[in-house]
Amino acid sequence: MEEHINWEGVIAGDVPSHTALYNLYFDRLFNYGRKLTADESLIEDTIQETFVRLWADRQKLPPAAAWNGYIFRMFRNALFRHFRDAERHRLSPEELEARLPEFNADHILLARESDAATQARLRKAIGALSARQREAIFLRFYENLSYDEIAAVMDISVKASYKLMARALNEMREAMGLSLVALLFLLRPC
């Protein structure tokens, strides 16, 4: 999918290349934003803000191979900045931390599994995870990001992304009574 983007053109300021990048990522970022907030207007504004910033800072962008995680991280950071600005005036830091977005288990790809009982068990297992674990599962299995990209998006170390994912998968495996291979089969990208 990303091979259709002229990365050098984006960096050089080529408008059609930037437009193609925007078109490639808009739906993906919107979908990701919906996992973080129900405010579609804020999501759209944040996507626009992200691409305006990409345009303004295009000379400083990383190599093309790192853009996927970079764009998601820029978007996530901008959206969280909006959350912090809106909540800072009303909530204490502890309350703000408690209000970090939750990922609903229904957002994980379940449609390819036809057994309703297995779907329900998988939803329950995902629902029992912490918000950060659900976010990592979403990024890995829905957006197909690498551990390096997940670490960049979530602003954690790569080692922490592996640990977060391993703990999440282990908790899900135990909750469902499945082998790791069977669980990974259920979570596999389409």
SVG drawing of the C-alpha trace seen along z (x, -y; Angstrom):
<svg xmlns="http://www.w3.org/2000/svg" viewBox="-23 -25 39 50">
<polyline fill="none" stroke="black" stroke-width="0.4" points="0.0,0.0 2.7,-2.5 4.8,-1.8 2.5,-4.1 3.7,-7.1 6.5,-9.2 8.4,-9.8 11.0,-12.0 8.2,-14.1 6.6,-14.5 9.9,-15.7 10.5,-18.0 7.1,-19.6 5.3,-18.0 1.6,-18.7 0.3,-15.5 2.7,-13.3 1.5,-15.0 -2.1,-14.5 -1.5,-10.8 0.0,-10.4 -3.0,-12.2 -5.4,-10.0 -3.6,-6.8 -3.6,-7.7 -6.9,-9.6 -9.2,-6.6 -6.6,-4.8 -6.0,-7.7 -9.7,-8.4 -10.4,-4.8 -7.6,-4.9 -8.9,-8.2 -12.4,-6.6 -10.7,-4.2 -9.5,-7.2 -12.5,-9.5 -16.1,-9.7 -15.5,-13.4 -15.3,-13.0 -14.8,-16.7 -11.7,-16.6 -10.4,-13.6 -10.7,-15.3 -9.2,-18.5 -6.3,-16.5 -5.7,-14.7 -5.6,-18.1 -3.2,-19.4 -1.0,-16.3 -0.7,-16.8 -0.2,-20.5 2.7,-19.8 4.0,-17.1 4.0,-19.6 5.7,-22.3 8.4,-19.9 8.8,-17.8 12.6,-18.5 13.1,-16.9 11.1,-13.7 12.5,-10.3 13.3,-7.8 10.3,-6.3 10.6,-3.0 9.8,-4.8 6.8,-6.9 4.0,-4.5 4.8,-4.7 5.9,-8.3 2.5,-9.5 0.5,-7.5 2.7,-8.9 2.3,-12.5 -1.5,-12.0 -1.7,-10.3 0.5,-13.0 -1.6,-15.8 -4.9,-14.2 -3.6,-13.6 -2.4,-17.2 -6.0,-18.2 -7.2,-15.9 -4.7,-17.3 -5.5,-20.9 -9.3,-20.3 -9.0,-18.4 -6.1,-20.2 -8.4,-22.9 -10.9,-20.5 -9.0,-17.4 -6.1,-16.6 -3.1,-14.7 -4.4,-11.4 -7.9,-12.0 -6.4,-12.8 -4.4,-9.6 -7.5,-7.6 -9.3,-9.1 -6.8,-7.9 -8.8,-6.5 -10.0,-2.9 -10.0,-0.6 -13.2,1.3 -12.7,5.0 -15.2,4.7 -12.6,2.8 -10.3,5.7 -10.8,7.7 -13.3,10.4 -15.4,10.7 -13.3,13.5 -14.1,15.8 -17.6,17.2 -18.1,19.1 -20.1,16.7 -19.0,18.3 -15.3,17.9 -16.0,14.2 -17.6,13.6 -14.7,15.2 -12.2,13.2 -14.1,10.0 -14.2,10.8 -10.5,11.6 -9.6,8.3 -12.0,6.4 -10.2,7.7 -6.9,6.2 -5.6,2.8 -6.1,-0.2 -2.5,-0.2 -2.6,3.6 -5.7,3.1 -4.1,0.2 -1.0,2.4 -3.1,5.3 -5.1,2.9 -1.9,1.4 -0.3,4.7 -3.2,6.8 -5.5,4.1 -2.9,1.6 -0.2,4.2 2.5,2.0 5.8,3.5 7.0,3.5 9.3,0.6 6.4,-1.4 4.2,-0.5 6.9,-1.7 7.2,-5.0 3.4,-5.5 2.9,-4.7 6.1,-6.5 7.6,-3.5 10.8,-1.5 10.8,1.3 11.5,3.7 8.5,2.4 6.4,2.9 7.4,6.5 6.7,7.0 3.3,5.2 2.3,7.4 3.6,10.6 1.7,9.9 -1.5,9.1 -1.3,12.2 -0.5,14.3 -3.5,12.9 -5.7,13.5 -4.4,17.0 -5.1,18.0 -8.5,16.4 -9.5,18.2 -7.8,21.5 -6.1,21.5 -2.6,22.1 -0.6,19.1 -0.8,20.3 -4.6,20.6 -4.9,17.1 -2.6,15.6 -4.7,17.3 -7.8,15.5 -6.0,12.1 -4.2,12.5 -4.6,9.6 -7.0,10.3"/>
</svg>
